[in-house]
Amino acid sequence: GEGALRRILEEASERSARAAAGLSFGDLLLRGSTPERKAEGKKLFERLARDFADTSHGKYAKGWLFRTEKLQVGLPVPDFTATDQDGKTFKLSDYKGKVVLLDFWGFW
């Protein structure tokens, strides 16, 4: 349960185990029913993004924080630079005040 995850996060000698436990515990807290549990989960994700930034768990936490804080309805879209189909570099902010349709695709 939560107690075991907290112990692993704080006491495990294996860094990757600590990061995995932190992510699982943070996820449980974020799914909690009270604002206090959700706030604790967000703080844990902030810790993971900072202290375990080089792990997949830390990167996941960082992405979750970005999506939660920056990609919400009603917030301005974060500016970015990209290359169009003709090889021309542009910034999204170049089109401020205009209607823009973004179509992201690629080959993996």
PyRosetta script that sets phi, psi and omega in degrees:
from pyrosetta import init, pose_from_sequence

init()
pose = pose_from_sequence("GEGALRRILEEASERSARAAAGLSFGDLLLRGSTPERKAEGKKLFERLARDFADTSHGKYAKGWLFRTEKLQVGLPVPDFTATDQDGKTFKLSDYKGKVVLLDFWGFW")
pose.set_psi(1, -160.1)
pose.set_omega(1, -177.7)
pose.set_phi(2, -62.1)
pose.set_psi(2, -38.4)
pose.set_omega(2, 179.6)
pose.set_phi(3, -61.4)
pose.set_psi(3, -41.2)
pose.set_omega(3, 179.5)
pose.set_phi(4, -66.2)
pose.set_psi(4, -42.3)
pose.set_omega(4, 179.1)
pose.set_phi(5, -63.4)
pose.set_psi(5, -41.2)
pose.set_omega(5, 179.5)
pose.set_phi(6, -63.5)
pose.set_psi(6, -42.1)
pose.set_omega(6, 179.2)
pose.set_phi(7, -63.6)
pose.set_psi(7, -44.2)
pose.set_omega(7, 178.8)
pose.set_phi(8, -61.5)
pose.set_psi(8, -44.4)
pose.set_omega(8, 179.9)
pose.set_phi(9, -58.6)
pose.set_psi(9, -41.2)
pose.set_omega(9, -174.7)
pose.set_phi(10, -89.6)
pose.set_psi(10, -27.1)
pose.set_omega(10, -168.7)
pose.set_phi(11, -120.1)
pose.set_psi(11, -16.6)
pose.set_omega(11, -174.8)
pose.set_phi(12, -64.2)
pose.set_psi(12, 141.5)
pose.set_omega(12, 178.4)
pose.set_phi(13, -78.5)
pose.set_psi(13, -26.5)
pose.set_omega(13, -179.6)
pose.set_phi(14, -83.3)
pose.set_psi(14, 116.7)
pose.set_omega(14, -176.2)
pose.set_phi(15, -59.7)
pose.set_psi(15, -41.2)
pose.set_omega(15, -179.1)
pose.set_phi(16, -65.8)
pose.set_psi(16, -33.3)
pose.set_omega(16, 176.3)
pose.set_phi(17, -66.8)
pose.set_psi(17, -40.0)
pose.set_omega(17, 177.9)
pose.set_phi(18, -62.8)
pose.set_psi(18, -44.0)
pose.set_omega(18, 180.0)
pose.set_phi(19, -64.0)
pose.set_psi(19, -43.5)
pose.set_omega(19, 179.9)
pose.set_phi(20, -64.0)
pose.set_psi(20, -43.0)
pose.set_omega(20, 178.9)
pose.set_phi(21, -64.2)
pose.set_psi(21, -40.7)
pose.set_omega(21, 179.2)
pose.set_phi(22, -62.2)
pose.set_psi(22, -41.1)
pose.set_omega(22, 179.2)
pose.set_phi(23, -66.3)
pose.set_psi(23, -44.0)
pose.set_omega(23, 178.9)
pose.set_phi(24, -63.8)
pose.set_psi(24, -44.5)
pose.set_omega(24, -179.8)
pose.set_phi(25, -65.5)
pose.set_psi(25, -44.2)
pose.set_omega(25, 178.1)
pose.set_phi(26, -60.1)
pose.set_psi(26, -41.2)
pose.set_omega(26, 178.5)
pose.set_phi(27, -62.5)
pose.set_psi(27, -42.9)
pose.set_omega(27, 176.6)
pose.set_phi(28, -59.5)
pose.set_psi(28, -44.1)
pose.set_omega(28, -179.2)
pose.set_phi(29, -65.7)
pose.set_psi(29, -41.2)
pose.set_omega(29, -179.2)
pose.set_phi(30, -65.8)
pose.set_psi(30, -26.3)
pose.set_omega(30, 177.3)
pose.set_phi(31, -86.5)
pose.set_psi(31, 2.1)
pose.set_omega(31, -177.8)
pose.set_phi(32, -65.6)
pose.set_psi(32, 164.9)
pose.set_omega(32, -174.6)
pose.set_phi(33, -91.3)
pose.set_psi(33, -10.7)
pose.set_omega(33, -177.3)
pose.set_phi(34, -112.4)
pose.set_psi(34, 151.3)
pose.set_omega(34, 176.2)
pose.set_phi(35, -60.0)
pose.set_psi(35, -32.2)
pose.set_omega(35, 179.7)
pose.set_phi(36, -65.4)
pose.set_psi(36, -43.1)
pose.set_omega(36, 178.5)
pose.set_phi(37, -65.4)
pose.set_psi(37, -41.0)
pose.set_omega(37, 178.9)
pose.set_phi(38, -65.0)
pose.set_psi(38, -40.0)
pose.set_omega(38, 178.0)
pose.set_phi(39, -65.1)
pose.set_psi(39, -39.0)
pose.set_omega(39, 177.7)
pose.set_phi(40, -65.3)
pose.set_psi(40, -39.7)
pose.set_omega(40, 177.6)
pose.set_phi(41, -63.7)
pose.set_psi(41, -40.9)
pose.set_omega(41, 178.3)
pose.set_phi(42, -64.4)
pose.set_psi(42, -42.0)
pose.set_omega(42, 178.1)
pose.set_phi(43, -62.4)
pose.set_psi(43, -38.7)
pose.set_omega(43, 178.2)
pose.set_phi(44, -65.8)
pose.set_psi(44, -40.3)
pose.set_omega(44, 176.5)
pose.set_phi(45, -64.3)
pose.set_psi(45, -37.6)
pose.set_omega(45, 176.3)
pose.set_phi(46, -62.3)
pose.set_psi(46, -40.2)
pose.set_omega(46, 177.4)
pose.set_phi(47, -64.4)
pose.set_psi(47, -44.6)
pose.set_omega(47, 178.8)
pose.set_phi(48, -61.2)
pose.set_psi(48, -44.4)
pose.set_omega(48, -179.6)
pose.set_phi(49, -62.0)
pose.set_psi(49, -32.4)
pose.set_omega(49, -178.8)
pose.set_phi(50, -84.9)
pose.set_psi(50, -53.5)
pose.set_omega(50, -170.8)
pose.set_phi(51, -84.8)
pose.set_psi(51, -19.1)
pose.set_omega(51, -179.0)
pose.set_phi(52, -126.5)
pose.set_psi(52, 34.1)
pose.set_omega(52, -174.5)
pose.set_phi(53, -58.3)
pose.set_psi(53, -27.2)
pose.set_omega(53, -177.3)
pose.set_phi(54, -86.2)
pose.set_psi(54, 0.7)
pose.set_omega(54, 179.9)
pose.set_phi(55, -104.7)
pose.set_psi(55, 162.1)
pose.set_omega(55, 177.1)
pose.set_phi(56, -64.2)
pose.set_psi(56, -31.6)
pose.set_omega(56, 179.4)
pose.set_phi(57, -68.6)
pose.set_psi(57, -41.7)
pose.set_omega(57, 177.5)
pose.set_phi(58, -66.3)
pose.set_psi(58, -38.4)
pose.set_omega(58, 178.5)
pose.set_phi(59, -67.3)
pose.set_psi(59, -38.2)
pose.set_omega(59, 176.8)
pose.set_phi(60, -62.1)
pose.set_psi(60, -46.0)
pose.set_omega(60, 180.0)
pose.set_phi(61, -61.2)
pose.set_psi(61, -42.1)
pose.set_omega(61, 178.8)
pose.set_phi(62, -62.1)
pose.set_psi(62, -43.0)
pose.set_omega(62, 178.1)
pose.set_phi(63, -64.3)
pose.set_psi(63, -41.1)
pose.set_omega(63, 177.8)
pose.set_phi(64, -61.2)
pose.set_psi(64, -44.6)
pose.set_omega(64, 179.1)
pose.set_phi(65, -61.4)
pose.set_psi(65, -43.5)
pose.set_omega(65, 179.0)
pose.set_phi(66, -60.8)
pose.set_psi(66, -48.9)
pose.set_omega(66, -179.4)
pose.set_phi(67, -61.1)
pose.set_psi(67, -41.3)
pose.set_omega(67, -177.2)
pose.set_phi(68, -69.7)
pose.set_psi(68, -37.9)
pose.set_omega(68, -175.2)
pose.set_phi(69, -92.0)
pose.set_psi(69, -25.6)
pose.set_omega(69, -172.2)
pose.set_phi(70, -116.9)
pose.set_psi(70, -24.8)
pose.set_omega(70, -173.9)
pose.set_phi(71, -112.6)
pose.set_psi(71, 65.3)
pose.set_omega(71, 179.8)
pose.set_phi(72, -123.6)
pose.set_psi(72, 149.8)
pose.set_omega(72, 176.9)
pose.set_phi(73, -56.1)
pose.set_psi(73, 132.2)
pose.set_omega(73, 178.4)
pose.set_phi(74, 95.8)
pose.set_psi(74, -13.4)
pose.set_omega(74, 177.5)
pose.set_phi(75, -92.7)
pose.set_psi(75, 150.2)
pose.set_omega(75, 174.7)
pose.set_phi(76, -63.8)
pose.set_psi(76, 147.1)
pose.set_omega(76, 177.9)
pose.set_phi(77, -71.7)
pose.set_psi(77, 133.4)
pose.set_omega(77, 176.5)
pose.set_phi(78, -60.9)
pose.set_psi(78, 139.1)
pose.set_omega(78, 178.9)
pose.set_phi(79, -71.3)
pose.set_psi(79, 148.8)
pose.set_omega(79, 175.3)
pose.set_phi(80, -152.0)
pose.set_psi(80, 162.8)
pose.set_omega(80, 177.0)
pose.set_phi(81, -111.4)
pose.set_psi(81, 139.4)
pose.set_omega(81, 179.8)
pose.set_phi(82, -147.0)
pose.set_psi(82, 175.8)
pose.set_omega(82, 177.8)
pose.set_phi(83, -117.2)
pose.set_psi(83, 130.1)
pose.set_omega(83, -179.9)
pose.set_phi(84, -79.8)
pose.set_psi(84, -179.3)
pose.set_omega(84, -175.5)
pose.set_phi(85, -66.3)
pose.set_psi(85, -15.8)
pose.set_omega(85, 177.9)
pose.set_phi(86, -97.7)
pose.set_psi(86, 5.7)
pose.set_omega(86, 178.9)
pose.set_phi(87, 86.3)
pose.set_psi(87, 6.7)
pose.set_omega(87, -179.7)
pose.set_phi(88, -86.8)
pose.set_psi(88, 130.4)
pose.set_omega(88, 178.5)
pose.set_phi(89, -81.8)
pose.set_psi(89, 139.0)
pose.set_omega(89, 178.0)
pose.set_phi(90, -144.0)
pose.set_psi(90, 162.2)
pose.set_omega(90, 173.5)
pose.set_phi(91, -113.5)
pose.set_psi(91, 143.9)
pose.set_omega(91, 178.2)
pose.set_phi(92, -57.8)
pose.set_psi(92, -37.6)
pose.set_omega(92, -179.2)
pose.set_phi(93, -63.0)
pose.set_psi(93, -17.1)
pose.set_omega(93, 175.6)
pose.set_phi(94, -61.8)
pose.set_psi(94, -21.6)
pose.set_omega(94, -175.3)
pose.set_phi(95, -108.3)
pose.set_psi(95, 18.8)
pose.set_omega(95, -179.1)
pose.set_phi(96, -56.2)
pose.set_psi(96, 133.8)
pose.set_omega(96, -179.8)
pose.set_phi(97, 88.3)
pose.set_psi(97, -2.9)
pose.set_omega(97, 179.7)
pose.set_phi(98, -113.6)
pose.set_psi(98, 157.7)
pose.set_omega(98, 174.9)
pose.set_phi(99, -76.7)
pose.set_psi(99, 130.2)
pose.set_omega(99, -177.5)
pose.set_phi(100, -128.5)
pose.set_psi(100, 131.4)
pose.set_omega(100, 173.4)
pose.set_phi(101, -109.6)
pose.set_psi(101, 120.4)
pose.set_omega(101, 179.3)
pose.set_phi(102, -102.5)
pose.set_psi(102, 130.2)
pose.set_omega(102, 178.3)
pose.set_phi(103, -127.5)
pose.set_psi(103, 99.4)
pose.set_omega(103, -179.4)
pose.set_phi(104, -91.9)
pose.set_psi(104, 133.6)
pose.set_omega(104, 174.9)
pose.set_phi(105, -156.1)
pose.set_psi(105, 167.3)
pose.set_omega(105, -179.9)
pose.set_phi(106, -172.1)
pose.set_psi(106, 176.6)
pose.set_omega(106, 177.8)
pose.set_phi(107, -117.2)
pose.set_psi(107, 122.0)
pose.set_omega(107, 178.7)
pose.set_phi(108, -119.7)
pose.dump_pdb("model.pdb")
